[in-house]
């Protein structure tokens, strides 16, 4: 079995956004968080199907989206969960840079960019199986 290594996604979600990763298992999440020299919290929040974790890494904000229970969900449900978490990534990024009133179009484009990165990574991961 190949050892998982965190794959950090494209940060061009607006002026060098946060470091972003998608983890599909607790083991993947543990590796990604230990890479930051931190102790991993639980993979998912209690009762959640997906969770976005934030950390302060050595080079800035780190957002790790965790997605569980993919086998029980269809593509539309997966997409919905990833968009939901993409919004949380955007919200955290705004908080991190002190932006409390982003323009609506700016917000829409950035959430779209984050969601597309998550979709592309999810597609790559399920196609590599």
C-alpha positions, 0 to 999 in steps of 0.5 A: 500500500502506498503511503499517503502524502498530503497534496496541497492544492492550488492557492490562487483563490485570490492573492495567495489564499490559504494552503488547502488540502482534501483528506478522505480518511483519518489516516490522511488527515493525521499525516497532513496535520503531523506535517504541520508538527501538530497533534491531529484533532478528530477527522470529522466534527461529531455528526458531520459528513464533512469538516473544514479544519484550520491551522496556522502553519509556518507560512500562513493559514492552512485549511484542510477539508475532510470528507467522510462516508463517500461510499454512501453518497452520490456525486451530487451530495459529494459536490454539495458537501464540498461547496459547503466546505469551500464556503467555510474556507473562504470565510476563514480566509476573509477572517484571516486577512481582516476582510469583513465585507467582501464584494459579492462577485469577489466572494462568488468567484473565490468560492467557485475557485475553492470548490473547483480545486476540491472537486478536481482533487476529489475526482483525481483521487477517486479516479486513481483508485 
